[in-house]
C-alpha cells in the first residue's frame, strides 16, 4: 500500500496535459482563449490543471479563481480572486474596488456593469505586459451568472492579449442550472474542450502499486482517481467488483473514514465545509473556539490523512465537504453557520456571505436571515447582477413564508422579488409574483401597501391584453381606497392606469392628472412615469412636437433620480419620435447612447430595444440582409421573455426586410392570420392590401381599403 500522506501519482492524462501545455500562450498569436475541462466529481479535472500550472509557472503568470455560488459569495468572485493575485493583494471582495479608479466601499455598488467589465479587461491587459497570463476558473458549474457574463466579455474583448483561461466544470451539474445555461452554452461554442473519463486498469494499478489489487480497485471505482485514493486511504483490500461504480460507493467509503475520526477532527471538517474554499485560520479558530496552536496541530493531522488540502486551509475535495456536513448533527451545523455569520458581521464580510450562513443557522434566526438576503439582493441589483438578486429574494420568500405574523415583511420581499424577476426575465414572467405580492397586500388591509403592489415598479407598455386590463383594474381599486396625503403613489397609480388601459375613455385625464400631481410634489421618478403615460395616450402625428419635449424631460428626470429603467423608456420614446421625424443623424447619436444604457443595465427586456432600432436603421439604409438578421435576433429575445408582442413586431420588421428584397408576398399568409387574430388593428389589412396591389390584385386591394373608416376616425397611434 502506498503512503496515505503523499500525493497520488499523476497517471493516465499525458495526452490531455500535452494538449493544454501546447495551448499555453507563447507569442504565436496573442489573443484570449478558453479551454473547458469537464468530467464527473473526482475524475481529476483540478489535478490535471494543477499539473498544467506547474509547467506554466516557469514562464507565465498563473492565477486561480474558485467558483463557489452556493455560499452566496459576491458577484464575479472568481475574477475577484484572479485580480487580487495579479495585483499582489490579499483582501477585497468587491471586484469594482480593485479595478475601477476612485471607487471606495460607498460607491462600489453604483459602478455600472459595462464600466466594470471594461476596467477588468484593462487590468488583465496591463498584467499581460509583464508576461503571458494563465487563469484557472475552478468548478465553473458553480459560478454565478455575472461571472460567466464577465468571462464572455473578456474573451471577446481581449483579442490582443496573451491569455489562456482554463475552466473545470461538471457537465451534469451545469445542465441542471437554468440560470447559467445560455452563458455556458456561449462559452462552450468558442472553447476547446477536454472531457475526462476514468483511468484504465493500468492507470489504477500504477496508483495502487499492485497490479492484482489495482484490478479490483478499478472495478469498484470505475477509474475515478478520487474514488481510488479514498478507497486506499480507507484501507480497502481486495474488493468485490461493482457493476456500476458511482458517487454512492465513494460516499459510503468517506462516511466510514469520517466515522473513525475524533469528534474535534470531524468538527474541523464541518467548520471548513461551512466556511468553504479560501478560509483563513482566524474564522476557523473562531468557529472551533480553539487557540491557534491547537488548530494548527489538528489541521496537520487532517492533512496527513489527505482530507485537507496540502497548501491551503480547505478540504481536499467538495465531496468531502458534503460528507462531513452529513456526518455532523444538524444542530451543530446550524451553530457553525451562525458563528460564521457573526464572525462575518464583525469583520466586514459581504452581505451575500452573511445571508448564506444565516439562512442555514436555524429557525431562531429567520428574521436576520431574511434581512441579510434582502441586503444581499440590493447589493447585487446595484451591480446589475439581477439573477443573483432574484435568487437571494426567492430564498428570503422561503424563509418568511412559514411566519404568518410577518405578513408585511412577506409582502415587501415578494414585491422586491417581482421586480428582480421582471429585470431578469421580463414582465410576463414576473406577473405571477406581482400577483402574489398584491394578494399579500390585500390580506394586510393597508391601502398604501395595496397601492404600492398595484403600481409595481416603474411603468410598462408591452404586455398581453389580459394582463394589462387586470393591471388597470388593480390600479382603479387601489386609487379608490388610497387615503389623502399619498400624492406620489397616486401619481404612479394614475400613470400606470393610463398606460394599462388603451380603451379607457378618460385615459388622457388620468395621464394629465398624474403629470400635474407629480409636478406639484416635485417627485422626479413619478413625473417621468407620468410623462411616459401621457405619450402613450396619443402617439399620433399631431403630438410629435410635444413628444420630443417630454421624451427629453423623461431622460433628464431619470438621470437626476438614478433610475435606469426610466431612462430606457425615455430614450425608446425619443427614438420613436426621431424616426417619425426622419432625423437620422440624431437617431444615430441616440442609438449610441441607448446601447450604453442597455449595456449598463444588462437586461434582455431592454437589450431588444437597441436591436429594434438597429433593425429599423438598417432598413432606412436599405441593408435588407442585415435587417432580416436583426429581426431574427429580436424575435429570439422576445420568445425568451414570452412577449406576446414579439411575433407581431417580427413580422413587421421581417416584412420590410423582405420588401426591400422584392419578397414581401412570401409573408401574406402570416399577415392574413394576424388580420383575423387582431381585427381592430388597422396595420394588417393595410399591409395585405399593399401586397395585393403590388401583385396586381386590384379588387382585393380595393376591398381591403373599403373596410377602412375615414382618416379622421382612425385610432391615433404609431401606425397612423
N, C-alpha and C positions, 0 to 999 in steps of 0.2 A: 504494500500500500504506500502511495506517495505521502509525503508530509502534508498535513492539512493546513499548515501555516504558509505554504508557498503558493504563488500564483500558478494556476494550471498551465501546462504548455500551450503555446499558440499553434494549433494544427488545423489542417483542412481548409484554410482560407487563403492560400498562397495566391491563387488566380485573382480573387477579389481584392486582396491587398495590392497586387500589381496594378490592377485597373485604377484603383484610387490613387496610387502613387504616381502613375502616369498622368493623372489629371491635375496634379499639383501645379500651380502657376509657375511658369519657367520663362516668361518673357516672350513666348511664341506668339500669342495673340491675346493681348490684355483685354479681359472682359470678365464680368462676374458670371460664374457658372454654378449650377446646383446638381449635387448627386444625392439621391434618396436611397437609403439603405433600409430595407424592410424585412420583417420577419416576426415570428411569434415571440412571446416573452422568453428570455433566457437563451435565445438562439445564438447570441454572440455579436449582436449589432454594435453595442458600445465597445466591446473588446476589440473588434476589428478596427473601429475608428481610433481607439487608443493606440493601437499599433501604428496606424497611419500617422498620428500626431507625433509619435516618437521619431518617425522618419522626417516629418515636416519641420520639426523644431530646429533642425540643423540650419535651415535656410529661410524659414518662414516665421511670421508672427502668428501664433495659434491662440485662439480664444474660444472658450466654451460657453454655451448658454443652455441651461437646464430648463426645459418646459415643465410647468407644474400648475396646470389650470385648476386642479381640484382644490387647492388651498386658497383660492380667491386672491391670488397674487395680483399686483398692479398690471395694467395693460403693458404689453411689449416687454415683459420681464426677461425673457431670454436675451433679447437685444440689449437690454439694460446691463446685463452681466457682461456681454461681449464688449460694450463700450467702456465699462469700468475697467476691464482687463487691458484694453488698448490705452486707456488714459493713466493706468497705474494707480487707480484709487480703489478703496475697499468699501465705500459707502455710497448711498444714493439709490433710492428705489424708484424714482420718477425719471424716465428717460429724458423728458424735456429739460430738467435741471442740469443734465450732463451735456446736452448737445446744442441747446438754444441759448444764444448770448443774452445776458441781462435778464435771466429768468430765475426767480427765487421761489421758495415754497408757496408764497402767497399768489404768485402769478402763473405758476406752472399749469394750473387747470385751464387757463384762458388761452393757452397756446393752441393754435388751430392745427388740424391734422396734417395738412399739406406742409406747413412750415416745419412741423416735427419730422416728417418723413424726409424732407429736403435737407434739414440740418443733420439728420442721422447719416444720410448719404455723403454729405460733405465731410463729416467726421471720419468715415471709412476711407474716403478719398485721401484725406490728409494722412491717415495712418499708413496707407499703401505707399506713400512716398518714401517711407523708411524701409520698405521691403514688401514682398508679396504677402497676402493675408490668407489664412485658413480659418474659417469659422465653423464650429460644430454646434448644431442645434439638436440636443439630445431629447428623445421622446416627443417628436413633433406632433404625434396624435394627441398629446396633452396640451397643446398650445391654445391660447385664446384666439378668437378671430382677428383682433387687431395685430397680433404678432405675425400671422400669415399674410395679412394685407401689407404690412410693412416689408416683409420678406419679398413679396411680389414686386413692390415698388423698387426696392434696392436692386433686385436682379434686372429689372427693366431699365433702370437709370444709370447703373454703374457699368456702362459699356466700355469704359476706358480704364478700368481698374483691375489689377491682378488679384482676383478674389475667388476662392473656392469655398462654397458653402456645402457642408456635408451634414445631412439631417437623417437621424434614425427615427423610425416610426413603426407602429404595429398596424398593418393594413386592416385587420379585422376590427380593431377598436376604432380606427379612424372612420370606417364605414358606418359606425353606429352614432356618429356625431353629425347631425344635420347642420349645425351652426358653422362647421368648417368645410362642408362638402365642396362648395363652389370654389373657395380659395385653394383648397388642397388639390382639387382637380386641375386648376390652372397651373399650379406649381408642378404637378406631375407632367403636364403637357410639355413643359420646357426643360425637364430634367433628364439626366441619365439615372437609371435605376439599377440597383442590385437587390435581388431577392434571396435571402439566406434560407437554406433548409438545414436539416440536421446533418451532423457529421456521419460519415460512413463508419462501418465497424472497425476499420483500420485506424481511423482518427480517434475513436473512443478508446481503442486499445492503447494507442500512444499516450493518451491522458492517464489511463489506469496503470499502465506499465506492466500489464499481464494480458496476453492475447486471449486466453481462455476466459478469464474474468471479464475482459472487455466485451466479449460476445454477449454475455448475459446482461451486462450493464447497458450495452447498446440496445438490446431487445426491450429492456424496461423503459429506457429514456427516449428512444427514437432518435438518438444522436444529439439531443439538445444539450449543449455544453453545461448550462447551469444545472440541469437535472443531473447530469453526470457528476458534477462537483458536489452537489448536495447529497447524492446517494453515497459517494465516497466518504464525505465528512460524517455521515450518519453511521458509518461503519458497516455498510452493506457488503455482504459476501456474495456468493453465487445466488442469483435471484431468478426466480421463475420468470420467463418472458411474459410481456403484456402485449396483447394483440393491438391495442390502441393506446399507446402511451400519451398522456396529456398532462395538463396542469394539475389535475386532481392527484395524480401519483406524487408529484413534487410537493403539493400541499401537505399530503399525509406525511411525507418524509420530513418536511420542515417542522410540522407540528410535533412530531416525535422528538426532533432535536431540541426544540424550544422547551418542551416539557421537562427536559433534563437540566435546564439552566436554574441557577439560583434566582430567587424572586427579584433581587436587586438587578441582576443582569437582564431579566425579562422586562423589568420596569424601564431600564435604559433603552432597550429596543423599542418599547412602546413610546417613550418620550421622543426618540428620533423619528419614529413613524408619524407622530403628531406634528413635529416641527418641520419635517420634510427636508429635502436636499438644501444644502447651504447653511445649515445651522452652525452656530458658533458655540464655544464651550459655555459662555455666560448664560444664555437661556436654557441650555440643557441642565446646567447645575441648578438653576432656579427651579425648574420643573421637578428635578430629582431631590431637591433640598439636600444636596451633598456638597462638601468642601471640594476645592479644586483637585487636591491630591488623590482623594478617593475616586473622583470621577475619572481622572487620568488612568488609574490602575484598572478600573472596570472597563474602560474603553480598550485598553491594551489587551485584556483577556478576550474581548469580543472580536478584536482584530485578528488575534491569533486563531480564533475559531472560524474566521472567514465571513463573519456576519456583519462586520463594519468595514467600510472602505479603508484601504491601506493608507491613503493620502488625505482624505477629507473626513470630517465628522458627519458621516451619513451612512445609512445602511447600504450594503453592497449591491442590493438589487431591490426594485419595487415590490417583488413578490414576498420578500422577507418582511417588508413593512406591512403588507396586507395580512400575512400570517401572524405577525406579532400583535397586531390590533385585535385579531380574532382570539388570541390566547389570553388576553388581559380582560379582567372583569369590566363590563360596560361602565359601571360607576367610576372605576379608576380611570378609564379612558376619558370620561367626561370631565373628571377633576383635572387631568393633564391638559385638556383643551382650555379649561377655564384659567388655569395657571399660565398657559401660553398667551391667552388673550390679555390677562392682567399684566404680564411682563411686556407685551407689545404696547399696551396703552401707556405704560410708564416709560417706554423707550422710543416713542415716536414711530411705531410700526404703521404701515399703510392701513387705511380703513378696511380694505378688502381682506387683509390678513387677519385683523381682529374679528371681522364678520365671520370668516371661515371658522375660527375657533369658538366663538360664542354660539354659533349655530349648532355646535356639537357639544356644548357644555352642559346640557341637560335642561329639563323643563323649567327649573327655577330661574333661569337666566334668559327666558324668551324675550322679555321686553328689551333688554340690552342687545340681544341678537337682532331683533327687528330694527332697532335704531341704527346699529352698525351696518346692516345690509342697506338701509336707505342712504346712509352716508357714503358707503362704497359705491352705490349706484350713481349718486350725484357726482362723485369724483370721476367715474367712468364716463358719464354723459358729458361732462365738461371737457373731456379729452376726445369726444366724439366716438368713444368705444361703446356704442349703444347696445351691441349684443351682450357685452358684459353687464351693462346697466340692467337690461331686461332679465338676465339670469339672476342677479342679486335680488331684484324685486320679486321675481317669481318665488325665490326661496323665502323672502320675507312674508309673502302671502301664505305660504305653507305654515310658517311659524305662528302667524296670528290667527289662522282660521279656527283653531281649537279654543279660542278665548272670546266668547260672545260679549263679555263685558268691555272689550276693547273695540267695539264696532266702529268708532270714529277713526281709530288708527287703521283698522281694516279698510275702511273707505279710502283713507289717504294713500295707503300703499297700493290699493287696487287702481286708483286713478293714475298714480305715477307709473305703474306697470303698463297701463293702457297707452300712455304717452310714449314709453320706451318701445313698445311693440309697434306703434304707428311709425316710429322713426326707423325701425329695422325692417319692417315688412309691409308697411302701407296701412291705409285707413281701414280697408275691409278686414284685414287680418286682426286688427285691433278692436273691431266692432264689438265682439262678444265681451271683451274685457271692459270696454267702456260701459256696456250694458250692466255688467256685474257691479261696477262702481256706482252707477245710478241706482240700482236696486238697494245697495247698502246705504246710500244717502237717504233714500226714501224710508228705509227702516229707522233711521235716526229721527226722522220728522223735522230735521233742521232745514229751513228753506234756503239758507246760504249754501249748505253742502249740496243740496239738490240743484241749486243754480250753478255751482261750480261743475257738477257732474254733467249737466246739460250743455254748458258752454264748452266743456272739454278743453283741449289745448289748441289755441290758435283758431284758424278758420280754414275750412276745406271747401273746394268746389269741384272735386272729381270723386263721385261716389255713385252707387246704384240708386235708382229712384226710390225703392222701398226704404233704404237706409236714410236717404235724405228726408223723406216725409216723416219717418219716425223721429228723426232728429228735430225737425221743425215742431212736431207735437211736443217733444220734451221741452223745447225752449219756451213754447207758449205756456205750458203748465208751470214751468219754473218762474216765468215772468209774473204770472197771476198771483203767485204766493210770495214773491220777493218783498221783504219789508222796505220801508223808506230808508234812505241813507246808504244804499248799496248801488250808487250810480255807476261805478266802474264795472261791476258784474252785470248790471242792467244793460250797459252799452254793449258788452260782449255777447250777451244773450240776444239782443236785438240784431246785432250784426250777423250772428250765426243763423237766426231765423230768416233774415233776408236772403242769405246765401243758400239756405237749405230748401226753401220752398219756391221754385221758379214760377209757380202758377198763382201765388198769393196776390190778390188784387191790391192789397195795401203794402206790398213789398217795398216800394220806394219810400213810403213813410217810415217803415222800420229802419231802413238804412240811414235816412236823413236824421231821424231822432238819435240813432247811435252816434253819428258824427257829431251832432250838436252836444250831446251829453259828454262825450269823450273830450271835446274841446273845452267845455266848461270846467271839468275837473282836472284837466291837464295830464291825462293818462296817455303816454305816447303809444304803448302797445295796444290799448283799447282803441285809440284813434286810428292806428294803422289797420286793425281788423275792420273797423267801421268803413274806412275808405275803400278797402278791398270789396266789401259787401256792396257799397254804393256803385262801384264799377260793374259788378256782376248783374245788377238790376237792369242796366241798359248798356249793352256792348255794341250798339248800332253806330252808324257813321256820324250821327248828329252829336254824339258825345265825345268825339275823338279829341278835341282840344282839352276838354276838362279831364279826360283820362290821362293825357300826358302829364298834366299838373299833379293829379292825385297819385299817379304811379311814382313819380319822383318824390313826392312827400312821403309815401309809404316807405320807400327805400331809406330816406333820411331818418324817419322815425325808428325804423328797425335798427339802423346803425347806432342811433342815440341810446336805445334801450338794450342793445346787445342781444337781439332776438333774430338769429339767422333764418329760422323758418319764415318769418315775416319778410325778411329781405328777399328771399327766393320768390315769394308770392308777388312782391312789388316788381321785381325785375321781369318776371314772367309777363305781367300785365303791360309793362313798359315795352317789351319786345313785340307783344301783340300790336300795340299802337304804332310802333316803328314800321312793322311790316305793312300795316294798313296804310300808313302814310307814304310808303315807298322810300323811307330814309335808310338806304342800305349801309351808308357809311357809319352812321351812329349805331345801327344794328350790329355791325361787326365789332364795334367797341364794346357794346353791351354783352355780346357773346363771350368776349374775353373776361369781362367782369363776372358774368354768370358762371363760367367754367371755374373760376377761382372760388366763388362762394360755394358751389356744389361740391367741389373737391374738399373744401374745409369741412363741410358737414358730413360727407361720406355716406349719404343715404340714397338708396336706389330710387325711392319715390321722387326725389328731386333730380337725380342723375339723368332720368329720361327727359326732363325739361330741356337740358342742354342738347340732347340728341334730337329732340323735336325741331328745335330751331336750326341746328346744324343741317338737318334734313331739308328744311324749308330754304335755307340759304343755298344749298346745293341745287335745289330746283330753280331758284332765281338765276343761277349761273348756267343752267342747262346741263349740269353734271348728273345725268339721269342714272347711270350705274351706281354712282356713289349715293345718290338719294335712295335708290332701291335698297342698298345695303344698310343705310342708316335707319330706314323704315323697319327693316327686319330686326335690328338691334332694339329699337323702341318697343316693338311687339314682344320681344323676349322678356324685357324687364316688366312690361305690363302683365304678362302671363304669370311671372313670378309673384307679382303683387296682387294677382287676381282682380285686376282693374277691369270693370265691365266696359269702360270707355275705350280700352286698349285696341280691340279689334276694329271699332269704327274709325279711330284715329289712323290705324294702319291702312285700312282700305283707302282712306283719303290720300295719305302720303304715297302709298304704293300706286294708286291710280294715277297721280300726277307723274310719278316716275315712268309709268308705262305710257302715258300720253306723250311724254317727251320723246319716247321711242316709237310712237305710232302704234301702240299696242293696247290702248285703253279698252277696246271691245272685249279683251280677254276677261275683264272683271265684271262685265254686265250681269252675269248671274248672281254675283255677290251683292251688287248694288240693288238688284231686284229683291233679294231676300231682305236686305236692310230696309228697303222701302215698305215692305209688307210688315216687318217687325216694328218699325217706328213710323206709323202713318202720319204723325203730326210733325215730323221733321221735314222741312222743305228742301233740304240739301239733296236727298237721294233721288226724288223724281227729277230734280233739275239735272243731276248728273246723268241719269238714264236717258232723259230727253236729249241731252248734249251728245251722248253716244249714238242714239238713233239718228240724229241729224247728221253726224259725221259719216254714218253708214248709208245715208241717202234714204232712210225710212221716215219720210216727211210726215206721214199720217200719224205714226206713233209719236213723233216728237210733238206735233200739234196737240194730240190728245193729252199728253202729259202736261203741256203748258196750259191747256184749258182748265186743268184742275187747280191751277194757282189762283188765289184771290188777287185783287188789285194790289200793287206795290205798297200802297198806304196801309193795307191790312195785314201785311206780312209781319210775323213776330220780329222784333228788333233784336239782333244778336250778331254773333261773329260771322254768320253765313249770309247776312243780308246787307 
